[in-house]
């Protein structure tokens, strides 16, 4: 593409502006002070055209950067910024950026691509250090990876624009895999946060309706959260859970067991899981509504101490928020509380201990909004980071724990520590923790986000009656995030589907969608009514991504449209060849159709791309066994448990395979491993009982059958077999 000057608006950008949209310049005459605060804010500069002032330094010289042997060059070409880097075909190409994401602490450049796309480069400029760097460090993402800068993970239209633009509409066209995206204004402007602007412009003297403070917070959360969209039409004044599904610590890899941020989660859930967020503290209690800067300094603890001191709020230790809620804030004596010098004498600030920073995109520090209590015990036991050692980097966690116990003693034995220790065990797949998770959720947990996390973690570990009971009780929880988590916990077991039917009419869209998907086979195949329109819309808006294509493939298969289902899955695999579940799901579909050869072909293709994934070897083993190749199945199952020793179903199937190969002792050893991993699974005990019977160990078989009878007291087959053994 030919270079353009800085001031020229490229055609592809110009076509995106929606005619007649309200612009911030229409607001400035009456709201000059608010406009001035906003004009230099991160929101205003979240997305912009290249600017001769702001971007001059990034291209004033020839800059070179090499990552894992791949060279990149950033310079000017005939007066226009140029980036030469690895392109989508795997060779070095020249690109001319149109737009820029962000301003501080980095600039990330947007490259126009065919089909109305823009791609966010992995190369970024840091103004403070005057350096180019790669936002993925030394990961060396390959061009065919979904996560490559030129692939779909970094398509601006899908993954960046909604939170960086005003009035953005993606407008993805499935037929030709392209976008005709539209927007009102670049960056986050007035209409993104204020409703009824058109009516206000017509009659500025008329009173503007006030929005409930929770809905204001929902508007902040619409961008400042790790979430997936349920719709594409959220507007200020709408409820968050009608338009988004928030990610909780039940999704592995996003948070540490105590809720500290791990991956990019963008503040909202962390805040909602905190005691402060749960107690009614609001974004605008700390951040200015227009500049978004802090209302008081944190360097001298002024912001924190306005509530946590005798002078805070209308009374000792009470915050009177703008939304007229009283929140009890414990009074803190700075030195006595921290056992460190005051911040004025070089000691730590409140946020150093309770809102530690994590760097994302290599050079973007973000503070954790979970307001955590530093606890080195979690570091010692489970390698959870703690604020003490983030500061005292030359000391060990054991050293930090010793001082913590000396200073705070029994005060550290708090519910937050207990919860974190339980979740750490759940992350380690320790199924014995399930009853304790359930008990904690029932007796101690008060924060809905954590209740949702606990019920999903418990039910994801293994089949357990106490976890199922908790999920069934949570179906009537007042918080929709908890109800939705309960639905997902019960959704894969048809025995509990009748209890989900009322949730199809839940007042919140998130819950309705999860209930409809859990009941999909019933609605499509039994009742022949299909999925509700809002569910279909939810699927279609994600059709531009591999996960969305796979979901549409699942849906087409349920509807009996096998060819269409395969087309969606092959499209998803083409878009993301390193996502192994795509191969296994397509293989299962082909296997159900009776085409084992096609199933094995796609699984072998998946193993070529993902050789270290136990699940693919497991599914290949099932397909081989179905086709009668027991020796091949045995080999693949051995590979699966070698790669993942905690893969209980692989151990179970390995036991069956060894039994078919007449290796009874090895078979029992394998099923013992499965039972160790899932001690509440009646199928595993029943299988071991049959294996014991094959080697004339009737006493051991009877013991296992009695255990099955405890877990499934209404199983007539088990009771009949038990009676025969008791004679």
Secondary structure, 3 states (H helix, E strand, C coil): CCCCCCCCCCHHHHCCECCCCCCHHHCCCCCHHHHHHHHCCCCCCCEEECCCCCCCHHHCCCEEEEECCEEEEEEEECCEEEEEEECCCCCEEEECEEEEECCCCCEEEEEEECCCEEEEEEEEEECCCCEEEECCCCCCCCCCCCCCCCCHHHEHHHHCHHHHEECCECCEEHHHCEECCEECEECCCHHHHCCCHHHHHHCCCCCCCCCCHHHHHHHHHCCCCCEEECCCCCCCCCCHHHCEEECCCCCCCCECCCCCECCCCCCHHHHHHCHHHHHCCCHHHCECCCCCCECCCCCCCHHHHCCCCCCCCCCCCEEECCCCCEEECCCCCHHHHHCCCCHHHCCCCHHHHHCCEEEECCCEEEECCCCCCCCHHHHHHHCCCCHHHHHCCCCCHHHHHHHHHHHHHHHHCCHHHHHHHHHHHHHCCCHHHHHHHHHHHHHCCCCHHHHHHHHHHHHHHCCCHHHHHHHHHHCCCCCHHHHHHHHHHHCCCHHHHHHHHHHHHCCCHHHHHHHHHHCHHHHHHHCCCCCCHHHHHHHHCCCCCHHHHHHHHHHHHHCCCHHHHHHHHHHHHHHCCCCHHHHHHHHHHHHHCCCHHHHHHHHHHHHHHCCCCHHHHHHHHHHHHHCCCHHHHHHHHHHHHHHCCCCHHHHHHHHHHHHHCCCHHHHHHHHHHHHHHCCCCHHHHHHHHHHHHHCCCHHHHHHHHHHHHHHCCCCHHHHHHHHHHHC
